[in-house]
Amino acid sequence: MDDYRLIADQLADDIAAGRLRPGDRLPPQRAFARSRGIASSTAARVYGELVRRGLATGEVGRGTFVRASAPVSHPALAEPAGARVDLELNFSVLPEQPALLAPGLERLLRPAALGPALAPATITGPAGAREAAAPVLGRAGWTPQPERILFAGNGRQAIAAAVAALVPVGERLGVEALTYPVVKGIAARLGVSLVPLPTDADGLVPEAVREARVRAVYVQPTLHNPLGVTMPPARRAALAAVLDQLDIYAIEDAVYAFLRDEPAPLAAFAPGRTVVVDSLSKRLSPGLTLGFVVTPPGAVADRVAAALRSGGWAAGGFALAAATGWMADGTVAGLVRAKRRDAAERQAMAGKILRGYALRADPHAYHCWWELPEPWRAETFVAAAARHGIAVTPAAAFAVGPAHAPNAVRLALAAPPVDTLSAALAALAAVASGDYAGVE
C-alpha cells in the first residue's frame, strides 16, 4: 500500500516548515503508530521512507532523528559545475566523529552538569580545564604549565588577543611573507602594520627579524600555512636567540602542529619570549571551537588576559565544558591519532595524482602548495578550477605587502570525502595539463 508514503510526505512537510527541527527525536514507532491509528509495520515503513529520502537517520538503541541537513550530492567535476568541491577551507570531520563525541554531550545533559556549563565562563575555565588542556597542547617533551593556559572562543580570537597584547596601535608586527590570511584582517582591525619577512627552506629567516624593527613576530613554525614548511630545531634555536637579543616576543601559531610529534615548539626554545596560540577546531571540527593561549610568565600574561576580557573573546561555558570532558577522557587524543592517519593518506594521494608538478608539502600536512606550470597564472587557474566545481586558494590570499604573489595555489585536502578529493585532484591535474577542452 502507498499510504505510508503519504504519511512520510506529511512529516517531510513538517521538516521543511521547521515544525520538526534538525536533531529532533521522532516518537518510538509503536507510539507513532498508536497516535496515527496505523499498524506498527506501517510506522516502520514511514520511518524507513524518511531515512531513504535523507530526512532522518536511525541510531541503534537511541531511535530515529531528523537529520541536521540533507545529504550532499556527489559534486560535478566537469562543466557545467552545479556543485562545489571545497579545497579552500581546511577542516576535517571524520565519519566516526559524531559517535565518538556524542557521549561527551550526553554527560552535560544531566541537570547537575548542565547548570555549571550554562554559567558565564572565565578565561581560566572551570575546574580541571587547564589540567585537561595541558597534555593536549604538549608535544616532543614540552608540556605547558596549566596555570599558563587561557581560553578563547576560537583560534582566531586567541591570535587577536596575543597581537593586541604585544603590539600597540600604530606599531609593527613581523610575519612570514606568505601567512595565514586572517592575520591580515586582525592586524587591520587593531591598527597594526604587518611587515613581511623572508623565508627559506627552513622557514622564517631569523636575521630578517633583527633588521625589521618590529614589536613582535607572528610565526607558524610547524606545518606552515600555506607552504607546509616545518622549522628544524636549529632554526628555532636561532630565532629564539634573536628574540632574546631584541627583547621582543613571538606569537607561535601551533594550530596544525598536532599533526606532527616533532620538533618541540618554539616555546620550548624561548619559553620566556613566546605566546603560543592554538585551537580545537582542526582537531575536532569547525562547529566545536575553543581557542588556547599559553603565555610566558610576567606582565605579558596579564596583558593577554586583559585583551581576552576586553575583546569579548572568552570561550563559551558550554563549549568549554564539553571540550574539557573530551580532552580529559581521551576522545581528543583518539581523534588526533585518526586525523594524523587521514592527513597522511590524503597527502600521499595528492602526491601520486599530481606527480610531476611542483608540489610543496609535508607528508603529515592537510594542505599542499602547488607552483603552477606555464602558461598558467594563479587567478586564471582558480577561475578554471571553479568552472569545474572546485574551489582553490590563490597565492595572493596569503601574500603580505605589495610584492607580487607567487604563481601558485594552496590545496586544502581535509574537507571532501576521500573519493571526491581524488576525483577533484584528477580534474585539477587535467586542467593544469590542458586536457579539458575550453580551458584558458
Salt bridges, closest charged atoms under 4 A:
ASP2 OD1 - ARG5 NH1 2.48
ASP9 OD1 - ARG53 NH2 2.81
ASP14 OD1 - ARG19 NE 2.79
GLU49 OE2 - ARG52 NH2 2.77
GLU49 OE2 - ARG53 NE 2.92
GLU59 OE1 - ARG62 NH1 2.65
GLU79 OE2 - HIS388 NE2 3.69
ASP86 OD2 - ARG84 NH1 3.64
GLU88 OE1 - ARG84 NH2 2.54
GLU106 OE2 - ARG62 NE 3.66
GLU171 OE2 - ARG215 NH1 3.69
GLU176 OE1 - HIS224 NE2 3.73
ASP200 OD2 - ARG235 NH2 3.01
GLU207 OE1 - ARG210 NE 2.90
ASP244 OD1 - ARG273 NE 3.90
ASP247 OD1 - ARG273 NH1 2.62
GLU252 OE2 - ARG139 NH2 3.75
ASP261 OD1 - ARG340 NH1 2.64
ASP278 OD1 - ARG283 NH1 3.00
ASP329 OD2 - ARG107 NH2 3.05
ASP342 OD2 - ARG346 NE 2.96
ASP362 OD2 - ARG260 NH1 2.61
ASP362 OD1 - HIS364 ND1 2.74
GLU371 OE2 - ARG360 NH1 3.68
GLU374 OE1 - ARG377 NH1 3.09
